[in-house]
């Protein structure tokens, strides 16, 4: 049985529009295009020996790739058993599949990703869509712009496989349309391939052929309704699905008005046994090729080079830090980003303690003196070594230094909005992992460490992927909690600031972050604290959801949530089982810093990071009311170097181009009405 949900009407509208546009501009000849798709097979297993149970063998996986290439390229010998009347429409889909030879880091791979569900904390199989999609897929998926992801596991309820439909554009409904966290197909391991742990009558690789059809834009031939429409004129109408292995002609002169040829039960998009399914049609090919030419993941997969063998080579060293601007006594965590599989690492932290490390990902490197310091990493494997040095990479300022932000995101992170799969809480489930959802989660937060405890939290920057206000009275709260709960969980509220949903909704509509200013600065402890949001469910149409990075970008994850039963890390099996960080940036300022501006017009004015080693200056502005203002940059001689004007807004987060400025001191002025507020910034690149 196929577990793929009904085809979304909005997607069908989009496909029809693209097909008509291609016909109009002559691009319909595209059906001659050939595509090569890199595949990664994620084998979700129980820790069995390879070849046992769900931990299927490489031979079984390879047999499925062979079957796909036969079926999709019309190389299967059984296509000739198609009734003569339909043989002219049997199509070579012009699509081939290969197991990926290069992984997302540029290293050599077999294209087989074995995942022991015990080490990941996944529940015991069998699995269904409502658990697998939000829990397992985001943790294991490879970039769907480069790979077709296939998961092989044990499925529940007699389901042999399911797929999510390809993303289009301007869709009117989004249920079961894939995104960067879940694109691909899931197959029952006993129906995957042609050898090994396979079970008749689904032992010829046709189930995966069928599900990839959905992933590439095909309907079931009966259109998921009695005499439904699959939008392919060369597939006769069918009353419903067919099973087993009927004889031709089958169901001739049915209630759909079919002719004496009956229903095309041998089409891969029916439910017949593997030994009876053996063909696609020309119109199905036209749909698939439309998707391959226009749907984002499919277009990018076709251009991927992941089928090319990665030649063994010496590492190319690279790294990132969780913070680059800290106060004296603060600590930094470093992450190795080197490619080509290094086996040893040698770090040098000028000005840091410890000054050297051989760990892959050193943490808690403390800087006890103000200054700007270099970091160096040498990555080595059997083929050689490579060194990456980043000068002026870590800047340490004294306790009386400027305001700055904390964050748990990293350069190069993918920012995503994780949705709760429909059906998670029963029919009609809705919501988002990092926001309102059907579980009625109470709060979302991130844990922050490695800051100067003489600083206070004066505000927070939030980035919402969804923000909708039921009315003008709805509010949520930005909050700060201590870390005194069990096992360091959030506990007591240290500070809270109500925020109108309309503010978040307006910011989101304007494609900007939401900035919250705490009426009273919040004093936090010396070790760690939590910052985030708390919302209510008073009006069910109030909706907020934070942006996060992609699962695995943060190891370990820093995101937490408050459920009715208490606080849990997102990485917990009692939560979502993934390692991420929320887009939550606390604004940290020394006591009595200039971040809190007492005036008629300005609530918050912050320039960060400071000192600054980049080519842009971030300016955070919060006005009491909508107004006109300008931001000016002056050099030390008072010469105006840059000026930007803004009107009809109460502020936001703005970036000023500083790429043409040399290192040194500058002054950034906020001017509104008769008021002027100036902060000094240091460029040290």
VMD Tcl script that draws the C-alpha trace (Angstrom):
set ca {
  {0.00 0.00 0.00}
  {1.22 3.49 -0.88}
  {1.13 5.93 2.05}
  {1.56 9.07 -0.06}
  {-1.26 11.55 0.72}
  {-3.60 13.03 -1.88}
  {-2.05 15.32 -4.47}
  {-2.30 19.01 -3.41}
  {-4.54 21.04 -5.72}
  {-2.21 24.03 -5.61}
  {0.69 21.94 -6.88}
  {-1.43 20.65 -9.76}
  {-2.34 24.22 -10.72}
  {1.34 25.16 -10.72}
  {2.35 22.16 -12.87}
  {-0.38 22.91 -15.41}
  {0.72 26.54 -15.59}
  {4.34 25.55 -16.18}
  {3.38 23.02 -18.84}
  {1.24 25.57 -20.68}
  {3.99 28.17 -20.49}
  {6.49 25.69 -21.92}
  {4.14 24.83 -24.77}
  {3.66 28.52 -25.54}
  {7.39 29.27 -25.73}
  {8.34 26.09 -27.55}
  {10.13 24.57 -24.57}
  {7.93 21.49 -24.68}
  {10.72 19.77 -26.58}
  {12.29 19.44 -23.14}
  {10.83 15.93 -22.94}
  {14.01 14.86 -24.70}
  {16.15 16.11 -21.81}
  {18.16 13.50 -19.91}
  {18.73 13.83 -16.16}
  {21.12 12.03 -13.82}
  {20.05 12.08 -10.17}
  {22.45 11.41 -7.25}
  {20.82 9.25 -4.58}
  {21.62 8.78 -0.91}
  {20.00 5.81 0.82}
  {19.55 6.28 4.58}
  {19.23 2.83 6.17}
  {17.42 3.38 9.49}
  {18.19 0.24 11.46}
  {18.14 -1.26 14.95}
  {21.86 -1.89 15.13}
  {21.70 -5.30 13.46}
  {24.61 -6.71 11.53}
  {24.73 -5.45 7.95}
  {22.50 -7.67 5.85}
  {20.30 -8.62 8.80}
  {16.80 -7.28 9.41}
  {16.32 -3.63 8.49}
  {20.09 -3.04 8.14}
  {19.94 -4.20 4.53}
  {23.01 -5.11 2.52}
  {24.78 -2.99 -0.07}
  {23.82 -5.63 -2.64}
  {20.13 -5.08 -1.89}
  {20.57 -1.31 -2.21}
  {22.46 -1.64 -5.49}
  {19.76 -3.92 -6.86}
  {17.19 -1.19 -6.25}
  {19.28 1.41 -8.10}
  {19.58 -1.05 -11.00}
  {15.80 -1.56 -10.99}
  {15.17 2.18 -10.99}
  {17.39 2.65 -14.01}
  {15.67 -0.17 -15.87}
  {12.17 1.09 -15.05}
  {12.74 4.80 -15.60}
  {14.80 4.31 -18.78}
  {12.45 1.69 -20.34}
  {15.25 -0.86 -20.15}
  {13.08 -3.38 -18.30}
  {12.42 -6.33 -20.57}
  {8.86 -6.78 -19.29}
  {7.64 -3.49 -20.84}
  {6.98 -5.47 -24.01}
  {4.19 -7.31 -22.20}
  {2.21 -4.07 -22.34}
  {-0.93 -4.63 -24.44}
  {-0.25 -3.72 -28.07}
  {-2.79 -0.91 -27.99}
  {-0.72 0.96 -25.38}
  {2.80 0.10 -26.48}
  {3.12 3.33 -28.53}
  {2.73 5.44 -25.38}
  {5.27 3.53 -23.21}
  {7.91 6.12 -22.30}
  {11.60 6.27 -21.63}
  {11.49 8.90 -18.86}
  {15.08 10.03 -19.65}
  {16.06 9.82 -15.96}
  {18.86 7.74 -14.47}
  {19.90 7.33 -10.87}
  {23.29 6.80 -9.25}
  {24.41 6.26 -5.68}
  {26.21 9.45 -4.65}
  {30.00 9.26 -4.74}
  {30.64 12.55 -2.92}
  {29.08 13.46 0.43}
  {27.95 16.98 1.48}
  {31.47 17.75 2.79}
  {33.18 16.79 -0.46}
  {34.41 13.46 0.88}
  {34.10 10.10 -0.86}
  {30.97 8.10 -0.03}
  {29.17 4.95 -1.11}
  {25.85 6.79 -1.12}
  {24.73 4.54 1.74}
  {24.12 6.23 5.10}
  {23.57 3.70 7.88}
  {21.76 5.20 10.90}
  {21.46 3.19 14.12}
  {18.22 4.49 15.57}
  {19.40 3.61 19.11}
  {22.33 6.04 19.00}
  {20.02 8.80 17.68}
  {17.36 8.24 20.33}
  {14.64 7.35 17.81}
  {11.72 5.27 19.05}
  {11.36 1.58 18.19}
  {9.96 0.89 14.70}
  {7.67 0.37 12.85}
  {7.26 4.04 11.91}
  {4.54 6.16 10.34}
  {4.70 9.49 8.52}
  {3.70 11.57 11.54}
  {6.72 10.36 13.53}
  {9.24 9.80 10.75}
  {8.92 13.15 8.97}
  {9.38 15.59 11.89}
  {11.71 13.36 13.94}
  {13.97 11.24 11.75}
  {14.13 13.05 8.43}
  {15.48 16.43 9.67}
  {18.31 14.71 11.57}
  {19.44 12.52 8.70}
  {18.62 14.36 5.45}
  {21.37 15.35 3.02}
  {20.96 18.58 1.06}
  {17.98 17.93 -1.26}
  {19.42 20.44 -3.71}
  {22.20 17.91 -4.36}
  {20.73 14.50 -3.48}
  {17.51 12.55 -3.84}
  {17.02 11.24 -0.31}
  {15.63 7.72 0.10}
  {14.99 6.37 3.60}
  {14.67 2.60 4.07}
  {13.13 1.38 7.32}
  {10.29 -0.65 8.83}
  {6.91 0.98 8.23}
  {3.65 0.44 10.07}
  {0.14 -0.47 8.95}
  {1.03 -2.33 5.78}
  {2.44 0.82 4.16}
  {5.09 -0.06 1.57}
  {6.31 3.49 1.02}
  {5.37 7.13 0.77}
  {6.66 10.36 -0.72}
  {6.24 14.09 -0.36}
  {5.43 16.09 -3.46}
  {7.96 18.41 -5.13}
  {7.97 22.13 -4.25}
  {6.57 24.55 -6.79}
  {5.89 28.25 -6.47}
  {2.83 30.37 -5.60}
  {1.08 27.29 -4.22}
  {-2.34 27.70 -2.66}
  {-1.91 24.74 -0.30}
  {1.28 23.38 1.22}
  {0.29 20.11 2.90}
  {2.65 17.32 1.89}
  {4.82 19.60 -0.24}
  {8.44 18.87 0.63}
  {10.94 21.31 2.10}
  {14.66 21.22 2.93}
  {14.04 19.08 6.03}
  {11.95 16.27 4.53}
  {12.19 16.00 0.72}
  {12.41 12.46 -0.60}
  {10.79 9.01 -0.29}
  {10.49 6.46 2.52}
  {10.36 2.74 1.65}
  {9.59 -0.40 3.65}
  {12.86 -2.37 3.73}
  {11.14 -5.62 2.70}
  {9.97 -3.92 -0.53}
  {13.29 -2.27 -1.46}
  {15.37 -3.85 -4.21}
  {15.33 -7.25 -5.83}
  {17.70 -9.33 -3.67}
  {18.33 -9.75 0.04}
  {15.62 -9.03 2.61}
  {12.74 -8.59 0.15}
  {9.32 -10.17 0.27}
  {7.06 -11.09 -2.69}
  {4.96 -9.79 -4.34}
  {6.92 -6.54 -3.88}
  {10.41 -7.85 -4.61}
  {11.25 -6.30 -8.00}
  {11.95 -2.69 -7.01}
  {8.66 -1.32 -8.34}
  {7.52 0.23 -5.01}
  {10.43 2.68 -5.05}
  {9.78 3.36 -8.74}
  {6.17 4.25 -7.82}
  {7.06 6.52 -4.87}
  {9.70 8.44 -6.81}
  {6.95 9.02 -9.37}
  {5.07 10.98 -6.68}
  {8.25 12.77 -5.66}
  {8.62 13.87 -9.29}
  {5.01 15.04 -9.68}
  {2.86 12.05 -10.71}
  {-0.64 11.17 -9.50}
  {-2.02 7.71 -8.98}
  {-3.69 6.67 -12.23}
  {-7.17 6.82 -10.65}
  {-6.53 10.40 -9.46}
  {-7.13 9.46 -5.79}
  {-10.89 9.51 -6.36}
  {-13.46 7.36 -8.11}
  {-12.78 8.06 -11.78}
  {-10.43 10.84 -10.70}
  {-8.10 12.79 -12.97}
  {-4.37 12.04 -13.12}
  {-3.98 14.79 -15.78}
  {-2.44 12.35 -18.26}
  {-4.59 11.87 -21.36}
  {-2.87 8.62 -22.35}
  {-3.79 6.81 -19.11}
  {-7.43 5.62 -19.35}
  {-9.82 6.60 -16.51}
  {-9.93 4.14 -13.62}
  {-12.64 3.66 -11.03}
  {-10.10 3.11 -8.25}
  {-6.80 1.38 -7.63}
  {-6.05 -2.16 -8.79}
  {-4.20 -4.81 -6.78}
  {-2.83 -8.24 -7.49}
  {-2.24 -9.02 -11.16}
  {-5.37 -8.52 -13.30}
  {-5.75 -9.79 -16.87}
  {-6.14 -7.54 -19.92}
  {-8.61 -6.09 -20.58}
  {-9.53 -5.25 -17.00}
  {-12.70 -3.40 -15.98}
  {-13.64 -2.57 -19.54}
  {-16.58 -0.19 -20.02}
  {-16.31 0.85 -16.37}
  {-18.39 3.61 -14.80}
  {-15.78 6.17 -15.89}
  {-16.63 5.59 -19.53}
  {-13.50 3.63 -20.45}
  {-13.47 1.75 -23.74}
  {-12.89 -1.93 -24.39}
  {-9.21 -1.62 -23.46}
  {-10.15 -1.16 -19.81}
  {-7.80 0.21 -17.15}
  {-4.01 0.52 -17.42}
  {-3.27 -1.65 -14.37}
  {0.30 -2.32 -15.54}
  {1.25 1.37 -15.01}
  {3.78 1.95 -12.24}
  {1.38 4.45 -10.64}
  {-1.25 1.78 -9.88}
  {-1.14 -0.62 -6.88}
  {-0.61 -3.91 -8.72}
  {2.06 -6.45 -7.77}
  {5.62 -5.82 -8.90}
  {5.49 -8.53 -11.57}
  {2.48 -6.80 -13.19}
  {3.78 -3.18 -13.20}
  {6.12 -2.28 -16.05}
  {5.48 1.10 -17.72}
  {5.15 4.88 -17.64}
  {3.44 6.86 -20.43}
  {4.44 9.81 -22.58}
  {2.11 12.19 -20.74}
  {3.52 11.06 -17.41}
  {6.95 11.76 -18.84}
  {5.88 15.28 -19.83}
  {4.76 15.97 -16.24}
  {7.95 14.60 -14.74}
  {10.12 16.57 -17.12}
  {8.16 19.73 -16.27}
  {8.95 19.15 -12.60}
  {12.59 18.42 -13.39}
  {12.86 21.71 -15.27}
  {11.01 23.95 -12.81}
  {10.81 22.52 -9.26}
  {13.65 23.84 -7.12}
  {15.03 20.61 -5.62}
  {14.64 18.64 -8.85}
  {16.37 21.32 -10.96}
  {19.29 21.49 -8.55}
  {19.58 17.70 -8.16}
  {19.86 17.36 -11.92}
  {22.77 19.82 -11.89}
  {24.49 18.15 -8.94}
  {27.97 16.67 -9.37}
  {27.58 14.29 -6.44}
  {27.71 11.30 -8.80}
  {31.33 12.15 -9.54}
  {33.95 10.27 -7.54}
  {35.72 12.42 -4.96}
  {39.45 11.92 -5.44}
  {41.28 11.29 -2.15}
  {43.23 14.37 -1.19}
  {44.79 16.23 1.68}
  {42.47 18.23 3.95}
  {41.52 21.83 3.35}
  {41.39 23.41 6.79}
  {38.61 25.72 7.92}
  {36.77 26.49 11.13}
  {34.21 28.72 12.82}
  {33.61 30.12 16.31}
  {30.36 30.45 18.21}
  {31.39 34.02 19.19}
  {34.01 36.37 17.78}
  {33.47 39.38 20.02}
  {33.61 38.74 23.75}
  {34.39 40.58 26.95}
  {37.45 39.85 29.10}
  {37.10 36.47 30.78}
  {34.68 35.15 28.16}
  {35.06 31.84 26.40}
  {34.73 30.66 22.80}
  {33.85 27.29 21.26}
  {35.46 26.36 17.95}
  {34.11 24.01 15.26}
  {36.23 22.23 12.65}
  {34.88 22.77 9.12}
  {37.75 21.11 7.26}
  {36.97 18.92 4.26}
  {38.57 15.74 2.87}
  {38.37 13.84 6.15}
  {41.23 14.98 8.38}
  {42.32 12.52 11.05}
  {44.16 14.92 13.36}
  {43.95 18.59 14.28}
  {46.36 21.13 15.73}
  {44.93 24.44 16.97}
  {46.72 27.58 18.12}
  {44.77 30.20 20.07}
  {46.87 33.34 20.43}
  {45.82 35.03 23.66}
  {43.60 32.10 24.64}
  {43.74 29.57 27.44}
  {44.53 26.87 26.56}
  {46.79 28.22 23.85}
  {46.81 24.97 21.86}
  {44.56 21.96 21.36}
  {44.48 18.70 19.41}
  {40.72 18.21 19.75}
  {38.59 18.36 16.64}
  {36.15 20.86 18.20}
  {37.75 22.63 21.19}
  {35.42 24.37 23.62}
  {35.71 26.85 26.49}
  {38.83 28.63 25.22}
  {39.07 31.58 27.65}
  {40.47 35.02 26.78}
  {41.64 37.01 29.81}
  {43.09 40.14 28.22}
  {41.61 42.74 25.89}
  {42.90 42.70 22.34}
  {42.46 41.19 18.89}
  {43.80 37.69 18.38}
  {44.51 35.20 15.58}
  {43.37 31.58 15.50}
  {45.11 28.87 13.47}
  {44.14 25.29 12.60}
  {46.26 22.63 10.89}
  {44.23 19.66 9.63}
  {46.05 16.46 8.64}
  {45.37 13.09 7.06}
  {47.56 10.44 5.41}
  {47.78 12.50 2.20}
  {49.02 15.70 3.76}
  {48.08 18.70 5.87}
  {46.77 22.21 5.44}
  {46.77 25.25 7.71}
  {44.13 27.95 7.99}
  {44.98 31.12 9.95}
  {42.42 33.83 10.58}
  {44.04 37.05 11.70}
  {42.19 39.41 14.06}
  {39.56 36.68 14.41}
  {38.73 37.00 18.12}
  {38.22 40.46 19.62}
  {38.19 40.82 23.41}
  {36.99 44.05 25.01}
  {36.92 45.21 28.63}
  {33.85 45.08 30.86}
  {33.06 48.71 30.13}
  {33.03 48.01 26.41}
  {30.13 48.37 24.00}
  {26.90 46.45 23.74}
  {26.91 43.29 21.65}
  {24.70 40.32 20.87}
  {24.95 36.65 21.81}
  {23.89 33.94 19.40}
  {24.23 30.20 18.91}
  {24.17 30.23 15.12}
  {27.26 29.79 12.98}
  {28.51 31.20 9.72}
  {27.20 29.03 6.91}
  {24.23 27.62 8.84}
  {21.10 26.91 6.82}
  {18.12 28.78 8.29}
  {14.84 26.89 8.12}
  {11.28 26.83 9.45}
  {10.44 23.38 10.79}
  {6.77 22.48 10.33}
  {4.80 19.92 12.33}
  {3.67 17.27 9.87}
  {-0.12 17.14 9.39}
  {-1.60 14.33 11.42}
  {1.01 14.54 14.21}
  {-1.70 15.04 16.83}
  {-4.49 13.41 14.94}
  {-6.54 14.76 12.07}
  {-6.06 18.42 11.30}
  {-2.84 18.84 13.29}
  {-1.01 22.05 12.63}
  {1.91 24.18 13.69}
  {5.65 24.49 13.90}
  {8.45 22.92 15.89}
  {9.82 26.24 17.16}
  {6.48 27.90 17.76}
  {2.76 27.37 18.15}
  {1.77 23.80 17.43}
  {-0.77 21.11 18.13}
  {1.04 20.07 21.32}
  {0.40 23.54 22.85}
  {4.07 24.03 23.71}
  {4.32 26.96 26.11}
  {7.72 28.53 25.46}
  {10.82 28.30 23.26}
  {14.30 29.29 24.41}
  {18.03 28.98 23.80}
  {20.80 28.48 26.34}
  {23.64 31.03 26.40}
  {27.08 30.70 27.97}
  {30.51 32.32 27.75}
  {29.59 35.94 28.42}
  {30.78 38.58 30.90}
  {28.44 38.31 33.89}
  {28.80 42.06 34.58}
  {26.70 42.57 31.44}
  {22.91 42.71 31.47}
  {20.30 41.62 28.94}
  {18.70 44.82 27.66}
  {16.78 43.32 24.75}
  {16.53 40.47 22.30}
  {16.45 40.08 18.50}
  {14.06 37.42 17.17}
  {13.54 36.14 13.63}
  {10.13 34.64 12.95}
  {9.33 32.39 10.02}
  {5.63 32.79 10.78}
  {3.91 35.65 12.65}
  {0.16 36.22 12.64}
  {-1.95 38.30 15.04}
  {-5.56 37.44 15.76}
  {-6.28 41.01 16.83}
  {-4.60 44.10 18.25}
  {-4.85 42.88 21.85}
  {-2.87 39.64 21.48}
  {0.55 39.60 23.16}
  {3.39 37.17 23.72}
  {6.37 37.63 26.05}
  {10.10 37.84 25.50}
  {11.65 36.27 28.59}
  {14.91 35.49 30.36}
  {15.21 32.48 32.67}
  {18.00 31.28 34.96}
  {19.56 27.84 34.49}
  {18.86 26.48 37.97}
  {16.45 23.74 36.93}
  {17.19 20.02 36.99}
  {20.27 19.21 34.90}
  {20.70 22.90 34.09}
  {17.24 23.40 32.60}
  {15.47 26.78 32.67}
  {13.79 27.55 35.96}
  {12.93 30.97 37.41}
  {11.95 33.94 35.24}
  {14.52 36.74 35.56}
  {12.84 39.21 33.23}
  {9.83 39.47 30.95}
  {8.58 41.95 28.37}
  {5.14 41.75 26.70}
  {5.12 42.16 22.92}
  {2.09 42.70 20.69}
  {1.68 40.04 18.02}
  {1.02 42.81 15.52}
  {4.62 44.00 15.92}
  {5.97 40.57 15.00}
  {3.46 40.29 12.16}
  {4.51 43.65 10.72}
  {8.22 42.87 11.06}
  {7.75 39.52 9.34}
  {5.77 41.11 6.51}
  {8.59 43.62 6.07}
  {11.19 40.80 6.00}
  {12.99 42.07 9.08}
  {13.74 40.75 12.53}
  {11.70 41.65 15.62}
  {13.58 43.65 18.24}
  {12.33 43.63 21.83}
  {13.57 46.12 24.43}
  {13.27 45.11 28.10}
  {11.80 47.96 30.17}
  {14.28 47.02 32.90}
  {17.68 45.47 32.08}
  {17.88 41.85 33.21}
  {20.77 40.73 35.42}
  {21.87 37.16 34.69}
  {24.15 34.71 36.47}
  {27.81 34.03 35.97}
  {27.49 30.68 34.17}
  {24.49 30.51 31.85}
  {20.97 31.71 31.21}
  {18.09 31.16 28.79}
  {16.38 33.66 26.53}
  {13.32 33.15 24.38}
  {9.58 33.64 24.01}
  {6.45 32.47 25.78}
  {3.07 32.50 24.09}
  {-0.51 31.59 24.85}
  {-3.28 29.83 22.98}
  {-6.05 32.28 23.92}
  {-6.89 32.82 20.28}
  {-6.16 29.80 18.06}
  {-5.29 32.00 15.08}
  {-2.39 33.69 16.90}
  {0.67 32.04 15.38}
  {4.39 32.51 15.99}
  {7.28 30.30 14.94}
  {10.99 31.00 15.19}
  {13.53 30.35 12.49}
  {16.19 27.77 13.44}
  {19.29 26.42 11.79}
  {19.23 23.02 10.13}
  {19.47 19.95 12.33}
  {23.13 19.10 12.89}
  {24.36 22.68 12.35}
  {24.50 22.90 16.17}
  {26.19 19.97 17.91}
  {25.02 19.83 20.60}
  {21.81 21.76 20.10}
  {21.05 24.74 22.33}
  {17.27 24.98 21.78}
  {14.78 24.15 24.57}
  {11.01 24.18 24.92}
  {8.52 24.31 27.78}
  {5.83 21.66 27.51}
  {3.00 21.06 29.97}
  {5.24 18.47 31.61}
  {8.28 20.72 31.97}
  {11.36 21.89 30.04}
  {13.00 19.67 27.42}
  {15.87 20.07 24.98}
  {14.81 19.81 21.34}
  {17.36 16.99 21.08}
  {15.46 14.93 23.67}
  {13.31 12.01 22.54}
  {10.58 13.64 24.65}
  {10.80 16.63 22.32}
  {11.83 16.65 18.63}
  {15.03 14.59 18.67}
  {17.11 17.08 16.66}
  {20.08 19.35 17.40}
  {19.33 22.97 16.44}
  {19.59 26.54 17.72}
  {16.79 29.09 17.57}
  {17.25 32.54 16.00}
  {17.35 34.31 19.36}
  {19.99 37.04 19.89}
  {20.08 38.53 23.41}
  {21.47 42.09 23.46}
  {24.14 42.26 26.17}
  {25.24 45.63 27.55}
  {27.39 46.80 30.47}
  {25.45 48.31 33.32}
  {24.21 51.81 32.44}
  {25.39 51.42 28.83}
  {24.17 53.59 26.00}
  {21.88 50.84 24.73}
  {19.09 52.17 26.94}
  {18.35 55.62 25.58}
  {15.96 57.71 27.64}
  {14.43 60.21 25.23}
  {11.16 61.30 23.68}
  {11.69 59.27 20.52}
  {14.34 56.58 20.98}
  {14.02 53.45 23.12}
  {16.99 51.47 21.82}
  {20.05 52.34 19.77}
  {22.86 49.78 19.44}
  {25.78 49.49 17.04}
  {27.37 46.04 16.87}
  {29.58 44.08 16.74}
  {32.09 46.42 18.24}
  {35.01 46.13 17.54}
  {34.07 45.02 14.04}
  {36.19 42.84 11.72}
  {33.65 42.63 8.90}
  {32.56 44.80 5.99}
  {29.17 45.80 7.39}
  {28.00 47.61 10.52}
  {24.79 46.48 12.22}
  {22.61 49.22 13.66}
  {19.64 48.32 15.87}
  {17.02 51.06 16.27}
  {13.79 51.10 18.27}
  {11.69 54.29 18.23}
  {8.75 55.07 20.48}
  {6.52 55.72 17.45}
  {6.84 55.61 13.70}
  {9.01 58.47 12.62}
  {11.63 59.62 10.16}
  {15.27 59.26 11.07}
  {18.70 59.04 9.52}
  {21.88 57.16 10.31}
  {25.19 58.87 9.59}
  {28.78 57.65 9.79}
  {31.60 60.13 10.54}
  {35.34 59.73 10.72}
  {37.39 61.08 13.64}
  {37.76 64.42 11.87}
  {33.99 64.92 11.70}
  {33.68 64.25 7.97}
  {30.39 62.59 7.04}
  {31.20 59.41 5.10}
  {27.75 57.89 4.71}
  {24.12 58.83 5.33}
  {20.95 56.75 5.13}
  {17.40 58.07 5.53}
  {14.38 56.08 6.79}
  {10.73 57.09 7.12}
  {7.43 55.70 8.34}
  {8.95 53.08 10.63}
  {9.64 52.59 14.31}
  {13.02 51.00 13.61}
  {14.58 47.68 12.88}
  {17.93 46.04 12.22}
  {19.93 47.80 9.49}
  {23.24 46.97 7.82}
  {25.57 49.73 6.64}
  {28.28 49.05 4.08}
  {31.72 49.64 5.60}
  {33.78 47.83 2.97}
  {35.38 51.07 1.74}
  {36.44 52.21 5.22}
  {39.95 51.60 6.52}
  {40.58 50.31 10.03}
  {40.17 52.81 12.83}
  {37.61 54.74 14.92}
  {34.29 55.96 13.51}
  {31.14 57.52 14.91}
  {27.65 56.29 14.04}
  {24.94 58.87 14.60}
  {21.20 58.26 14.93}
  {19.29 61.45 14.23}
  {15.52 61.81 14.62}
  {13.57 65.00 15.16}
  {15.69 67.34 17.28}
  {17.55 64.43 18.89}
  {20.95 63.01 18.05}
  {22.59 59.94 19.59}
  {26.12 58.85 18.69}
  {28.08 55.66 19.35}
  {31.72 54.98 18.56}
  {32.77 51.88 16.64}
  {36.17 50.36 15.91}
  {36.90 48.69 12.57}
  {39.69 46.14 13.06}
  {39.90 43.81 10.07}
}
mol new
graphics top color blue
foreach p $ca { graphics top sphere $p radius 0.5 }
foreach p [lrange $ca 0 end-1] q [lrange $ca 1 end] { graphics top cylinder $p $q radius 0.2 }
display resetview
